[in-house]
């Protein structure tokens, strides 16, 4: 009897710890990573170059390491990317080397400063968005040097503060993980903003169904009448009768097309009247939620990123409702109508054509996961660009 060998499960990363690959690199340098009391990650070296930075300390010393992250793309894999790390530099300081650590904030970056006897020793730079990770690290180190209890600082590593599914920390006081939240829930909340426009939405759906029906029926009606009543050689009707039928056919096609365009214009006009009001409500909701956040939240965020949330992200929602959602509805109705017409024409040929649909859906699902990640990377890069530009303009006097 063959025994099934269970796949060796990878140990789950502990809170406040580095990724397992980074732990392996540091252990190869002789560091006992299991004894680390607090860990944090940065994104720059001391010269301000972007890289991976890892900060940690135990009861013996302070450790600052920099390295590189390598992302390898895998084809036909469940996870299209794999990550690996290389160590560039490791600096170790005895615990008594510094009396305390301090974070200095600048316009777009910050710096970790070690203090000893009134002297300052620059240790590491980081972008302003990483301040929320570096400040607790400094507070915990200072508490250790002052002989205070570390429990209040280590409580930040409480499992309740992290998403049990992906392991990421919740971004604020709400127990909502942006990565694991159900997309259906978000969509329902967005559609909830249309609650005051039920009649208009119903009219839009009705008009959409009507002009989509015209789009589906027009090719069948026009071609069937054209071949049966005009171009059919077996038709005993005289030439004048055929020409008369051709004239009516052309008039019917033009009339149906004009009616379809007219209904589309009316539908777009109603959408253009509703969506700006919905966008206004969404922006008010976002702005109202931001007013309830603490000052510490704003001190650790870049202005450009917050502005991007209110303006750019809300505008993306607007264009989704103006262009994206009608496009989806129209294509779904068109697809259903075309399949129905195909079944009425020849159900055997229709089933043969539909055999490729599972393959199309599989490829679409694989591409959707990849494009979601690429879109997120594009959004993050654009947010960093706008943040840097906004912070430099606002801090020009300091610069």
C-alpha positions in Angstrom: 0.0 0.0 0.0 1.4 3.3 -1.0 1.6 6.0 1.6 1.0 9.6 0.6 3.8 11.9 1.8 2.5 15.2 3.0 4.2 18.2 1.6 6.5 19.7 4.1 4.9 22.9 5.3 6.9 26.0 5.5 7.0 27.5 9.0 4.8 30.5 9.4 6.6 33.8 9.8 6.4 35.1 13.4 5.2 38.6 14.1 8.0 41.2 14.3 10.4 38.9 12.5 12.1 39.1 9.1 11.2 36.8 6.2 12.7 33.3 6.5 15.1 34.0 3.7 16.5 37.1 5.5 16.7 35.1 8.7 18.9 32.6 6.9 21.2 35.3 5.6 21.7 36.8 9.0 22.2 33.4 10.7 24.9 32.7 8.1 26.7 35.8 9.5 26.6 34.3 13.0 23.5 36.2 14.4 21.0 34.4 16.6 17.9 35.7 15.0 15.6 33.9 17.5 16.8 36.2 20.2 15.8 39.4 18.4 13.5 41.5 20.5 12.2 43.8 17.8 12.7 44.0 14.1 11.8 46.6 11.5 12.3 47.0 7.7 13.5 50.1 5.8 13.9 51.0 2.2 17.2 52.9 1.9 20.8 52.8 2.9 22.7 55.6 4.6 23.5 57.3 1.3 19.8 57.4 0.4 19.9 54.7 -2.3 16.8 52.5 -2.4 17.4 49.0 -1.2 16.2 46.5 1.4 17.2 47.4 5.0 16.7 45.3 8.1 17.0 46.6 11.6 16.9 44.5 14.8 18.3 44.3 18.3 18.6 41.9 21.2 19.9 42.3 24.7 23.5 42.3 23.4 23.5 44.6 20.4 22.0 46.6 17.6 22.1 45.1 14.0 21.7 47.1 10.7 21.8 45.1 7.5 21.2 46.2 3.9 20.6 44.0 0.9 18.8 43.5 -2.4 15.5 41.8 -3.2 15.3 39.7 -6.3 12.0 38.9 -8.0 12.0 36.0 -10.4 9.1 35.5 -12.7 7.8 31.9 -13.1 5.8 30.7 -16.0 2.7 28.5 -15.5 3.1 28.6 -11.7 0.5 29.2 -9.0 2.6 32.1 -7.8 4.0 33.9 -10.8 6.8 35.5 -8.8 9.3 34.2 -6.3 11.5 36.3 -4.0 15.0 35.9 -2.9 17.4 38.2 -1.0 21.2 38.9 -1.0 23.1 40.6 1.8 25.1 43.7 1.0 26.3 45.0 4.3 25.9 44.1 8.0 26.8 46.4 10.8 26.8 45.3 14.4 26.9 47.6 17.4 27.2 46.7 21.1 24.1 47.6 23.1 26.1 50.2 25.1 27.3 51.9 21.9 24.2 54.2 21.9 22.3 55.7 24.8 19.2 56.1 22.6 17.8 56.1 19.1 16.0 58.9 17.5 14.0 59.5 14.2 14.6 62.7 12.4 11.9 63.7 9.8 12.7 65.7 6.7 10.5 66.7 3.8 10.4 63.4 2.0 12.7 61.2 4.0 13.8 60.4 7.5 16.9 59.3 9.3 17.7 57.0 12.2 20.1 58.7 14.6 22.1 57.0 17.3 22.8 59.2 20.3 25.8 58.8 22.6 27.0 61.4 25.2 25.4 64.3 23.3 26.8 63.3 19.9 24.7 62.2 16.9 25.6 59.2 14.7 23.6 58.8 11.5 22.8 55.2 11.0 20.2 54.8 8.3 18.0 56.8 6.0 14.4 55.8 4.9 11.5 57.3 3.0 8.9 59.2 5.1 6.3 56.5 4.6 8.5 54.0 6.6 8.5 56.2 9.7 5.5 54.3 11.2 7.8 51.2 11.2 11.0 52.8 12.4 9.5 54.9 15.3 8.2 51.9 17.3 11.6 50.2 16.8 13.3 53.3 18.3 10.8 53.5 21.2 11.4 49.8 22.1 15.2 50.2 21.9 15.1 53.3 24.2 12.9 51.5 26.7 15.4 48.6 26.8 18.3 51.0 27.4 16.4 52.8 30.2 15.5 49.6 31.9 11.7 49.9 31.3 9.3 47.1 30.6 9.1 46.1 26.9 5.6 44.6 27.1 3.8 47.8 25.9 6.0 47.8 22.8 5.9 44.1 22.1 2.1 44.3 22.4 2.2 45.9 18.9 3.1 42.4 17.7 -0.2 41.0 19.1 -1.8 38.6 16.7 -5.1 40.5 17.0 -3.4 43.4 15.1 -2.6 41.3 12.1 -4.8 39.7 9.4 -5.0 35.9 10.2 -5.2 35.1 6.4 -2.2 37.0 4.9 -0.3 38.0 8.0 -0.2 41.7 7.1 -0.8 44.3 9.9 -4.2 46.1 9.7 -3.5 49.7 8.4 -5.6 51.4 11.1 -7.9 50.7 14.1 -10.4 48.8 12.0 -9.9 45.1 11.7 -10.1 45.2 7.9 -7.4 43.9 5.7 -7.2 45.6 2.3 -5.7 42.5 0.7 -8.1 40.0 2.0 -11.3 42.0 2.0 -14.0 40.4 -0.2 -14.3 42.3 -3.5 -18.1 41.6 -3.4 -18.4 43.5 -0.2 -16.5 46.5 -1.6 -18.7 46.4 -4.8 -21.9 46.3 -2.8 -20.7 49.3 -0.7 -20.0 51.2 -3.9 -23.3 50.4 -5.4 -24.9 51.5 -2.1 -24.1 55.1 -3.1 -26.7 54.7 -5.9 -29.4 54.1 -3.4 -31.0 57.5 -4.0 -31.1 57.0 -7.7 -33.0 53.8 -8.1 -35.4 55.1 -10.7 -32.6 56.5 -12.9 -30.7 53.2 -12.5 -33.7 51.2 -13.5 -34.3 53.4 -16.5 -30.6 53.0 -17.5 -30.9 49.2 -17.3 -34.1 49.2 -19.4 -32.6 51.4 -22.1 -29.5 49.3 -22.1 -31.5 46.1 -22.6 -33.5 47.7 -25.5 -30.6 49.1 -27.5 -28.6 45.9 -26.9 -31.5 43.9 -28.2 -31.5 46.1 -31.4 -27.7 45.4 -31.7 -28.3 41.6 -31.6 -31.4 41.5 -33.8 -30.3 44.0 -36.5 -27.7 41.7 -38.2 -30.1 38.7 -38.2 -33.1 40.7 -39.5 -31.1 42.6 -42.1 -29.3 39.6 -43.5 -32.3 37.3 -43.5 -34.5 39.8 -45.3 -31.8 40.7 -47.7 -31.0 37.1 -48.8 -34.6 35.8 -48.6 -36.6 38.7 -50.2 -34.0 40.5 -52.4 -31.0 38.3 -53.4 -32.8 35.0 -53.5 -32.8 33.7 -57.1 -35.7 31.4 -56.4 -37.9 34.4 -55.4 -40.7 34.7 -58.1 -41.3 38.3 -57.3 -40.6 40.9 -60.0 -37.5 43.2 -59.9 -39.6 46.2 -58.9 -41.0 44.3 -55.9 -37.5 43.3 -54.8 -36.2 46.9 -55.1 -39.2 48.1 -53.1 -38.4 45.5 -50.4 -34.8 46.6 -50.5 -35.8 50.2 -49.9 -37.9 49.2 -46.9 -35.0 47.1 -45.6 -32.6 50.0 -45.8 -35.1 52.3 -44.1 -35.7 49.7 -41.4 -31.9 49.3 -40.8 -31.4 53.1 -40.6 -34.4 53.5 -38.3 -33.3 50.8 -35.9 -29.7 52.2 -35.9 -30.9 55.7 -35.2 -33.3 54.4 -32.4 -30.4 52.5 -30.9 -28.1 55.5 -31.0 -30.9 57.7 -29.5 -31.5 55.3 -26.6 -27.7 55.1 -26.0 -27.5 58.9 -25.9 -30.3 59.1 -23.4 -28.7 56.4 -21.2 -25.3 58.1 -21.3 -27.0 61.4 -20.4 -28.6 59.9 -17.3 -25.3 58.2 -16.3 -23.4 61.5 -16.8 -25.9 63.2 -14.4 -25.8 60.6 -11.7 -22.1 59.7 -11.5 -20.7 63.1 -10.6 -23.2 63.2 -7.7 -22.1 59.7 -6.6 -18.4 60.7 -6.9 -19.1 63.8 -4.7 -20.7 61.5 -2.1 -17.7 59.1 -2.2 -15.2 62.0 -1.8 -17.1 63.4 1.1 -17.1 60.0 2.7 -13.4 59.6 2.2 -12.7 63.1 3.5 -14.9 62.6 6.5 -13.2 59.3 7.4 -9.8 61.0 7.1 -10.8 63.7 9.6 -11.3 61.0 12.2 -7.8 59.7 11.9 -5.1 60.6 14.4 -2.3 63.0 13.9 0.2 60.1 14.1 -1.5 58.7 11.0 -0.7 61.8 9.0 2.8 62.2 10.3 3.7 58.8 8.9 2.1 59.3 5.5 3.1 61.3 2.5 0.8 64.1 1.4 0.8 62.9 -2.2 -0.4 59.5 -1.3 -3.3 60.8 0.7 -4.2 63.2 -2.1 -4.0 60.4 -4.5 -6.6 58.5 -2.5 -9.1 61.3 -2.6 -8.6 62.5 -6.2 -7.2 59.8 -8.4 -8.8 56.7 -6.8 -12.2 58.4 -6.7 -11.9 59.4 -10.3 -11.1 55.8 -11.2 -14.3 54.8 -9.6 -16.1 57.5 -11.5 -14.8 56.3 -14.9 -15.7 52.7 -13.9 -19.3 53.6 -13.5 -19.3 55.8 -16.6 -17.4 53.5 -19.0 -16.6 50.2 -17.4 -19.9 49.1 -15.9 -22.0 50.0 -18.9 -19.5 48.2 -21.1 -19.7 45.1 -18.9 -23.5 45.1 -18.9 -23.8 45.6 -22.6 -21.4 42.9 -23.4 -23.0 40.4 -21.1 -26.5 41.1 -22.6 -25.0 41.0 -26.1 -23.3 37.6 -25.4 -26.5 36.1 -24.1 -28.5 37.4 -27.1 -25.9 36.2 -29.6 -25.8 32.7 -28.0 -29.6 32.6 -28.0 -29.7 33.5 -31.7 -27.0 30.9 -32.5 -29.0 28.2 -30.7 -32.1 29.1 -32.7 -30.0 28.9 -35.9 -28.1 25.7 -35.2 -27.7 24.2 -31.8 -25.1 21.7 -32.9 -22.8 24.3 -34.4 -23.4 26.5 -31.3 -22.3 23.7 -28.9 -19.2 23.2 -31.0 -18.3 26.9 -30.8 -18.9 27.0 -27.0 -16.4 24.2 -26.4 -13.6 26.8 -26.4 -15.2 28.8 -23.6 -13.7 26.9 -20.7 -10.2 27.5 -22.1 -10.9 31.2 -22.6 -12.2 31.4 -19.0 -9.1 29.6 -17.7 -6.7 31.9 -19.5 -8.8 34.9 -18.4 -8.5 33.8 -14.7 -4.7 33.3 -15.0 -4.3 36.7 -16.7 -6.5 38.4 -14.2 -4.3 37.5 -11.2 -1.2 38.6 -13.1 -2.6 41.9 -14.3 -4.0 42.7 -10.8 -0.5 42.5 -9.4 1.0 44.5 -12.3 -1.7 47.1 -11.8 -1.0 47.3 -8.1 2.7 47.9 -8.8 1.8 50.6 -11.3 -0.5 52.2 -8.8 2.2 52.1 -6.1 4.8 53.6 -8.5 2.4 56.4 -9.5 1.6 57.1 -5.8 5.3 57.4 -5.0 5.9 59.7 -7.9 3.0 62.0 -6.9 4.1 61.9 -3.3 7.6 62.9 -4.0 6.5 65.7 -6.3 3.9 67.0 -3.8 6.3 66.8 -0.8 9.1 68.5 -2.7 6.9 71.4 -3.8 5.3 71.8 -0.4 8.7 71.6 1.3 10.5 73.9 -1.1 11.4 76.4 1.6 13.0 73.7 3.7 14.8 72.3 0.7 
